[in-house]
């Protein structure tokens, strides 16, 4: 890969893992293994899945860069990110989106059914995470030929990396032109079901490293994964 090249990867629906309903319910605010999902909620979710099945397109743009590159100076703003990538000589920085149609559908459902709007919003959140997982998994497979491993991903807003780092990510990736992803003055992305993130390439396996939520200092996050042991 060339360091100054922004690559674009489009995924087909079959490239993405099936919907993880437990994650959807978590994003919708239903926590815990013993929380009973009522039949009417399940019925509403099945209807939402059918209504939104053609609402997603999956695109990622990314760059492979040296960790000490001057263009990655924003890493100096975050002790947690610097610590996270301390064993990596290179990084992958990327932006991903599942498209604008899901935003339109969520807005439309909000005028008809607040419940379905909530479930659609949660489904969109689960789908963008599934896209990120598919992309990171694909890169991990490619890196094996170079005897490299991938760390977990780290996004602006995690730990002490400020959300303002979004500007640096956008400057490096030009996602507006590459995948139709824009950033407004309030640092909100459009389409909303989108992610920017960075992860390291290391010579040491990170398969047994902790979960993403355990790497984040925001203990009060409403979407923080709970220990289900």
C-alpha positions in Angstrom: 0.0 0.0 0.0 1.2 3.5 -0.7 1.1 5.8 2.3 -0.4 8.8 0.4 -3.1 6.8 -1.3 -6.7 6.7 0.0 -8.3 3.4 -1.0 -12.0 2.8 -1.3 -13.6 -0.6 -0.5 -17.3 -1.3 -1.2 -18.8 -4.3 0.6 -21.8 -6.2 -0.6 -24.5 -7.2 1.8 -23.3 -10.8 1.8 -19.8 -9.6 2.9 -21.3 -8.3 6.2 -22.2 -10.6 9.1 -25.9 -11.3 9.8 -27.7 -8.9 12.1 -26.7 -9.4 15.7 -30.1 -8.9 17.4 -28.5 -8.7 20.9 -26.5 -5.7 19.8 -29.6 -4.1 18.3 -31.4 -4.5 21.6 -28.4 -3.0 23.4 -28.4 0.0 21.2 -32.1 0.3 21.7 -31.5 0.5 25.4 -32.4 -3.1 26.5 -29.5 -4.3 28.7 -28.8 -7.5 30.5 -29.2 -11.2 29.7 -32.4 -11.6 31.6 -34.3 -8.6 30.1 -37.4 -10.0 28.6 -38.1 -8.7 25.1 -41.9 -8.6 24.7 -43.5 -10.2 21.7 -44.8 -6.8 20.4 -41.3 -5.5 20.4 -40.0 -8.5 18.6 -42.8 -8.2 16.0 -42.0 -4.5 15.5 -38.3 -5.3 15.0 -39.1 -7.9 12.4 -41.2 -5.4 10.6 -38.4 -2.8 10.8 -35.8 -5.3 9.4 -38.1 -6.0 6.5 -38.7 -2.3 5.8 -35.0 -1.5 6.0 -33.5 -4.5 4.2 -32.6 -2.4 1.1 -31.6 0.7 3.0 -27.9 0.1 3.5 -24.8 0.4 1.3 -21.4 -0.4 2.8 -18.4 1.8 1.9 -15.0 2.4 3.5 -12.1 4.6 2.6 -8.7 4.1 4.3 -5.0 4.8 4.3 -2.0 2.8 5.6 0.5 5.1 7.3 3.6 5.1 9.4 2.7 5.7 13.1 5.3 8.5 13.4 4.1 10.3 10.3 3.7 14.1 10.8 0.2 13.9 9.4 -0.8 11.9 12.5 0.2 14.6 15.0 -3.3 14.4 16.5 -2.2 11.3 18.3 -0.2 13.5 20.6 -3.4 14.9 22.0 -4.3 11.5 23.5 -2.3 9.6 26.0 -4.7 6.7 25.7 -4.3 6.4 21.9 -0.5 6.7 22.1 -0.5 3.9 24.7 -2.9 1.9 22.6 -0.6 2.1 19.5 2.7 2.0 21.3 3.7 -1.4 19.8 2.6 -0.5 16.2 5.0 0.9 13.6 2.2 1.4 11.1 -1.5 2.2 11.4 -4.7 2.0 9.3 -6.9 5.1 9.4 -10.4 4.7 8.0 -13.9 6.1 7.6 -16.9 3.9 7.0 -20.6 4.5 6.3 -23.8 2.6 5.6 -25.2 5.4 3.6 -27.8 8.2 3.8 -30.9 6.1 3.0 -31.1 4.8 6.6 -31.2 8.4 7.9 -34.1 9.1 5.6 -36.0 6.0 6.7 -35.4 6.8 10.4 -36.7 10.3 9.9 -39.8 9.0 8.1 -40.5 6.4 10.8 -40.2 9.1 13.4 -43.4 10.7 12.0 -45.2 7.4 12.1 -43.9 5.2 15.0 -41.5 6.4 17.7 -40.9 2.7 18.5 -39.9 1.8 15.0 -37.8 4.9 14.8 -35.9 3.7 17.9 -35.4 0.2 16.5 -34.3 1.5 13.1 -31.8 3.8 14.7 -30.5 0.8 16.8 -30.3 -1.4 13.7 -28.3 1.3 11.8 -25.9 1.5 14.7 -25.4 -2.3 14.6 -24.9 -2.3 10.9 -22.2 0.3 10.9 -20.4 -1.6 13.6 -20.8 -4.8 11.5 -19.2 -3.0 8.5 -16.3 -1.9 10.6 -15.8 -5.5 11.9 -15.9 -6.8 8.3 -13.3 -4.2 7.1 -11.0 -4.8 10.1 -11.3 -8.5 9.6 -10.4 -8.3 5.9 -7.3 -6.2 6.7 -6.3 -8.6 9.4 -6.3 -11.5 6.9 -4.3 -9.5 4.4 -1.7 -8.5 7.0 -1.0 -12.2 7.8 1.1 -12.4 4.6 3.4 -9.7 6.2 3.4 -11.4 9.6 1.5 -8.4 11.1 -1.5 -8.3 13.4 -4.2 -5.7 13.9 -5.0 -4.0 17.1 -8.6 -3.1 18.1 -9.9 0.1 16.5 -9.9 3.5 18.3 -12.2 6.4 17.3 -12.4 10.1 18.1 -14.3 10.4 21.4 -12.8 7.2 22.9 -10.7 7.7 26.0 -9.0 11.1 25.9 -8.9 11.5 22.1 -11.1 14.6 21.5 -13.9 14.5 19.1 -12.2 17.4 17.3 -9.8 14.8 15.9 -12.5 14.1 13.4 -11.2 17.1 11.4 -7.8 15.4 11.2 -9.4 12.1 10.0 -11.4 14.0 7.3 -8.3 15.9 6.2 -6.4 12.7 5.7 -9.1 10.6 4.1 -11.3 13.1 2.1 -14.3 10.9 2.8 -16.7 13.5 1.4 -15.4 12.8 -2.1 -14.5 9.2 -1.6 -17.6 7.8 0.1 -20.1 10.7 0.4 -19.4 11.3 4.1 -19.3 14.9 5.4 -18.6 16.6 8.7 -20.4 19.7 10.0 -19.2 22.5 12.3 -20.6 20.6 15.3 -18.4 17.6 14.4 -21.4 15.5 13.5 -21.1 13.2 10.5 -23.6 12.8 7.7 -24.8 10.2 7.0 -25.1 9.7 10.8 -24.5 5.9 10.7 -20.8 6.4 10.0 -17.5 5.8 11.9 -14.0 7.1 11.7 -11.3 5.0 13.4 -7.6 4.1 13.6 -6.0 0.8 14.4 -2.4 -0.4 14.6 -0.4 -3.0 12.7 1.9 -4.8 15.1 4.3 -7.8 15.1 2.7 -9.1 18.2 -0.7 -10.8 18.2 -3.5 -8.9 20.0 -6.2 -11.6 19.8 -6.5 -11.7 23.6 -6.6 -8.0 24.1 -9.5 -6.5 25.9 -12.8 -5.4 24.3 -13.2 -1.9 22.8 -15.4 -0.7 25.6 -12.7 -1.8 28.2 -10.2 0.4 26.4 -12.4 3.5 26.7 -12.4 5.7 29.8 -16.0 6.8 29.4 -17.5 4.7 32.1 -20.9 6.5 31.8 -21.5 5.8 28.1 -25.1 4.6 27.6 -23.9 2.1 25.0 -21.0 0.6 27.0 -21.0 -3.2 26.8 -21.8 -4.9 30.0 -20.0 -7.9 31.4 -22.3 -10.8 30.8 -20.4 -13.5 32.7 
